[in-house]
C-alpha cells in the first residue's frame, strides 16, 4: 500500500505568506526524504532532501522538517510567490533499496495574488 | 547541456502494438529511471539502471522492458500495449551515491492506448 502520503491534496495561500506542505510516512526503514516540485506540463524538479538522522534542513526560501517520532515531514516555503504554484511531492528512499524512490500522491499549491 | 530529453512528446497506440520511448541524458549520470504518472497519483518506478549494462525492476515493471547499452541512453519498450498503460512517462537521471536522490527529469511522454 501507499507508504508516503500527503495530509491535504490542495493548499491555497496568499502571495507573500508562508506555505507549509505536510507528508506522512509509515516505514521506519525510510532513510532519505526528498521534496520535488512539478509545474503544469513539466517533469518534477528536485527541491531539497533530508536524511533520517537530521531534524531540519534549509535551502533557499525552503525548510524541511522531519519528525521521526510521528513519522511526519513538512516543507515550508517562505514568502510564497506565484511561481511557487505547482504540485509538490514528497518521496522516500528505504534503507537497502538501492536509491529507489517511492513518491506520495502530491499536494497542489495555489498562490493567490 | 540539453539535460534529459525524451521522445516522442505524444503517442497514440492501438492495443497490442509495441513501441519504444526514448530517453537520453548528456550529464554523464550513472543512474537512470523510468516512472509513470497517472492522474491523481504520484510517480511510480517502472525500471531503473545504476550504470551501463545494469538494470533492475521497480514497482510496476510488468509489460515493459529496458536496456542500457550506453551511459547516455535508456529506452523503455512497451511489448504489447494495453489501455492500462495509458499514462505520462518520465525518464530521470542522477549521479550515483547520495546524489542519486537529486534526480533530473525529462519533459515526459504522454501515451494513450486505445
Interface residues (C-beta under 8 A of the other chain):
Chain A: X4 X32 X34 X42 X43 X44 X45 X46 X49 X89 X91 X93 X98 X99 X100 X101 X102 X103 X104 X105 X106
Chain B: X4 X31 X33 X35 X40 X41 X42 X43 X44 X45 X48 X50 X56 X58 X59 X90 X92 X96 X98 X100 X101 X102 X103 X104 X105 X106 X107 X108
